[in-house]
């Protein structure tokens, strides 16, 4: 019974990430996502997964394994968006500070 409760809890919390991940993958919009929060969250999920593996606890292993994939997907897309935005800002700054050719 304990294992069943753990599996239900794991399934519900993991499934809660699917709509957000699907939306971000489909649209590419990550503006409402905090980079620091997702970096910390992904690190935390990684540690939970390691903990589950050490315990041999299937609900912890499965839920955190799937959640880690979803969180990493969101984190990578957010990082890509941040780097692209910085690149655009840097490019614009370079253009405005370039000497004018005569």
C-alpha positions as CSV (number, residue, x, y, z in Angstrom):
1,X,0.0,0.0,0.0
2,X,2.9,2.4,0.8
3,X,4.4,1.8,-2.6
4,X,1.1,2.4,-4.3
5,X,0.6,5.7,-2.6
6,X,4.2,6.7,-3.5
7,X,3.5,5.8,-7.2
8,X,0.3,7.8,-7.3
9,X,2.0,10.8,-5.7
10,X,5.0,10.4,-8.1
11,X,2.7,10.2,-11.1
12,X,0.7,13.2,-10.2
13,X,3.6,15.5,-9.5
14,X,5.5,14.4,-12.6
15,X,2.4,14.8,-14.8
16,X,2.1,18.4,-13.5
17,X,5.2,19.3,-15.5
18,X,4.0,17.9,-18.8
19,X,1.7,20.8,-19.9
20,X,4.4,23.4,-19.1
21,X,7.2,21.5,-20.9
22,X,4.9,20.8,-23.9
23,X,3.9,24.5,-24.1
24,X,7.5,25.7,-24.0
25,X,8.7,23.1,-26.6
26,X,5.7,23.9,-28.9
27,X,6.0,27.7,-28.7
28,X,9.6,28.3,-27.7
29,X,8.4,31.0,-25.3
30,X,10.3,30.9,-22.0
31,X,9.8,34.5,-20.9
32,X,7.8,33.5,-17.8
33,X,10.4,31.0,-16.7
34,X,13.0,31.8,-14.1
35,X,16.5,30.6,-15.2
36,X,17.8,30.5,-11.6
37,X,14.7,28.7,-10.3
38,X,14.9,26.0,-13.1
39,X,18.6,25.6,-12.6
40,X,18.2,25.0,-8.8
41,X,15.1,22.8,-9.4
42,X,16.9,20.7,-11.9
43,X,19.9,20.3,-9.5
44,X,17.4,19.3,-6.8
45,X,15.7,16.8,-8.9
46,X,19.1,15.3,-9.8
47,X,19.8,14.8,-6.1
48,X,16.4,13.3,-5.5
49,X,17.0,10.9,-8.3
50,X,20.4,9.9,-6.8
51,X,18.7,9.5,-3.4
52,X,16.0,7.2,-5.0
53,X,18.6,5.1,-6.7
54,X,20.5,4.7,-3.4
55,X,17.3,3.7,-1.6
56,X,16.2,1.5,-4.5
57,X,12.8,3.3,-4.2
58,X,11.0,2.9,-7.6
59,X,8.5,5.7,-7.1
60,X,11.3,8.2,-6.4
61,X,13.5,6.9,-9.3
62,X,10.7,6.9,-11.9
63,X,9.2,10.2,-11.0
64,X,12.4,12.1,-10.6
65,X,13.9,10.5,-13.8
66,X,10.9,11.7,-15.9
67,X,10.8,15.1,-14.1
68,X,14.5,15.5,-14.7
69,X,14.1,15.0,-18.4
70,X,11.2,17.6,-18.5
71,X,13.0,20.1,-16.3
72,X,16.2,19.8,-18.3
73,X,14.3,20.4,-21.5
74,X,12.8,23.6,-20.1
75,X,16.2,24.6,-18.6
76,X,18.0,24.1,-22.0
77,X,15.4,26.0,-23.9
78,X,15.5,28.9,-21.3
79,X,19.3,29.0,-21.5
80,X,19.2,29.0,-25.3
81,X,16.7,32.0,-25.2
82,X,18.9,33.9,-22.7
83,X,22.0,33.4,-24.7
84,X,20.3,34.4,-27.9
85,X,18.9,37.6,-26.2
86,X,22.4,38.5,-24.9
87,X,23.8,37.9,-28.4
88,X,21.2,40.2,-30.0
89,X,21.9,42.9,-27.3
90,X,25.6,42.6,-27.8
91,X,25.2,42.8,-31.6
92,X,23.1,45.9,-31.3
93,X,25.6,47.5,-28.9
94,X,28.4,46.8,-31.4
95,X,26.5,48.4,-34.2
96,X,25.8,51.6,-32.3
97,X,29.4,52.0,-31.1
98,X,31.0,51.2,-34.4
99,X,32.9,54.1,-36.0
100,X,31.0,55.8,-38.9
101,X,32.7,55.2,-42.2
102,X,33.2,58.4,-44.3
